Amino acid sequence: MLKVENYNNKNYSNNNSKPSFKSNPYSAMDFGTKVLDKFIKSQENLSSTRFIQDTATNWAPKAIFSRSPADFAEMSFLEFLESGIFYFAPPLLGEHLYRNKIFKAVQEKNVKDKVVELIPKSVEAIKNNENLTDTIKRQSVATKAGIALACAAIPIAEYNLSFAKNLFTLKTFNKADFNDIANLDKSGKSKKDDKKLKEKVEKNSIRQLKKAAIYSTAALLGGIALAKFGAKSDKLQKASEILLEPGKQISKGLHKIGIKKEGVDKFLDEYTKLDFDEEKGKLALSKGQLALTAISGLFGYSKAAEDRGELDKKEVWTRVPLVVFYTIFGSALFDNGFKKILAAKNKFPDLIKKGANGKIQDVPKSADLPNLAENISKLKNTNAKDELKRLTKEKAIITGVPYAFSLLFMGFTLSLITRLWTQYRYNKTHKNEGNEANFEASHKIFNNKINETFSAFK
């Protein structure tokens, strides 16, 4: 994080700017700057950021390129529920239902308030706190692990969401054959779903949803038992630590065989961690939780697609692995690359700086910008409001360019290619049924939709 104190100059007098921003520094800003500020703030929260990115990247392009009312409806059903599960279920369940209600109730009366207070802290912070008794430490770690285990209901729900989508489409549109749902036969001669296929889809979907309920209940009961008895057993205590931070255990194993790399350790810690992150004393979605849920969704997509036809499964494996990769890492790869380019060209030096190790420091958060603007205005003898406006625009560029690139590449391009490729596969396997013109017809449809979409922005 760039330290704004570096701009402090107590002996410097600035007559052109006010000494401080009182109340809301953006209250007197123009509408455009206010919009940019809201965009920046949305990007700084993992749940809201990923929800917006995922919905924009996955839903909007597929809505434009939807192939039938059934295709649009089931895609919308899946994307919005899926995004909600991905990004809001972990903190809502973990913070509000589990931490403050269910798992608080199973604690011993004399330690419950302290344990609940410690839940958002990391395992390391709890174990290294010399002001805590051993009992409190062990109980807190066991309870954290119990909550993480109970939250297994979230990847379970994600895995089974595709089966719920199949059932939704069947009951709403009376369709179970993917070829029919995706309107792949442009000749209008496609056959309706046969009864056996509909029965298969319904039976498998209901069975999977029942299993999901059973597994989720078992995870909750197991989590409660771990929170209740985990502090009394060394084996359960060790299991709790492994459950919460498996990456650290993997790193220890790698160190024993001579593999010691800071980047590898950091990656494993961040993207395999099933513990929550802490955000202002509350539980927040971690990257490891996001990764587990996204990967569960991939295999759920594939398994549910098997019931509706080979082309559905092939479309899943053409598109979803890339979407999962993007969901887990977001626009981080593009973001880092873009910041390196800006740093090399010495652009936005007040926000992009290199540390002593040569690495680019974290860009200041939106909450830091007003203070940073004041300090810069004192140093340069400029107006603090103008500096804040400039910094806001620069940060919006730093954040927005990688985001826009991700949206165009992962959203529109991938959605278009996937649908054209599925249509091509269908046409190739139905050459003898008079469908040779299908690919050309669908290509024209997609071209028209692209033209209509982008003409709206002109």
Order of alpha helices (4+ residues) and beta strands (2+ residues): alpha-alpha-alpha-alpha-alpha-alpha-alpha-alpha-alpha-alpha-alpha-alpha-alpha-beta-beta-alpha-alpha-alpha-alpha-alpha-alpha-alpha
